[in-house]
Amino acid sequence: AAGVIQSPRHLIKEKRETATLKCYPIPRHDTVYWYQQGPGQDPQFLISFYEKMQSDKGSIPDRFSAQQFSDYHSELNMSSLELGDSALYFCASSQGLGSREQFFGPGTRLTVL
Amino acid sequence: DAKTTQPNSMESNEEEPVHLPCNHSTISGTDYIHWYRQLPSQGPEYVIHGLTSNVNNRMASLAIAEDRKSSTLILHRATLRDAAVYYCILSVDSNYQLIWGAGTKLIIKP
């Protein structure tokens, strides 16, 4: 079965640079969630989209922005990168905003030097 | 927001049942209880969820206390592949946001 695809899987950036992470949800899933997991930490919810509109916002820094496109894929844009942004970034998708089951991708490991 | 409390780690023998406890004493009436697990170097994986009644699926069972202040995830017959961090998570009904806490690292001994 098709799963959530995230690209790139690994990304290395310098401080103050920008990064764009991409997420391709499972076909027919219309809801996308972004999570950040720092080293040795638990996942933290960043933001979610339903039918291309932002549905909920968590602890996403102002330096980050995200959107969901017409084909339901989503991009997380990160600017002015800081060392503390180094983390695993997971994308999850679900079918419908009310779905209780989120399907997670393999994650993008971002390292900021 | 309501939070969950779980043991940091638990050990179990292979092919034996495992009961993973979770306390959520400040849960509200519309909060759902979810369990996800995260295997090493992988994204979280949905296990089960419930609101008030006990739930069963092919992976596990979820036993919810009558007052909903605690729940237990039951793996009926643990295998080495079940070794993971198990997260007990509440989601607020109004926005479906998952509120993650510190999970339980489950160690399975052969």
Interface residues (C-beta under 8 A of the other chain):
Chain A: V4 Y33 D42 P43 Q44 F45 S48 S55 D56 G58 F90 A92 L97 G98 S99 R100 E101 Q102 F103 F104 G105 P106 G107
Chain B: Y32 H34 Q42 G43 P44 E45 Y46 H49 Y87 S91 N95 Y96 Q97 L98 I99 W100 G101 A102 G103
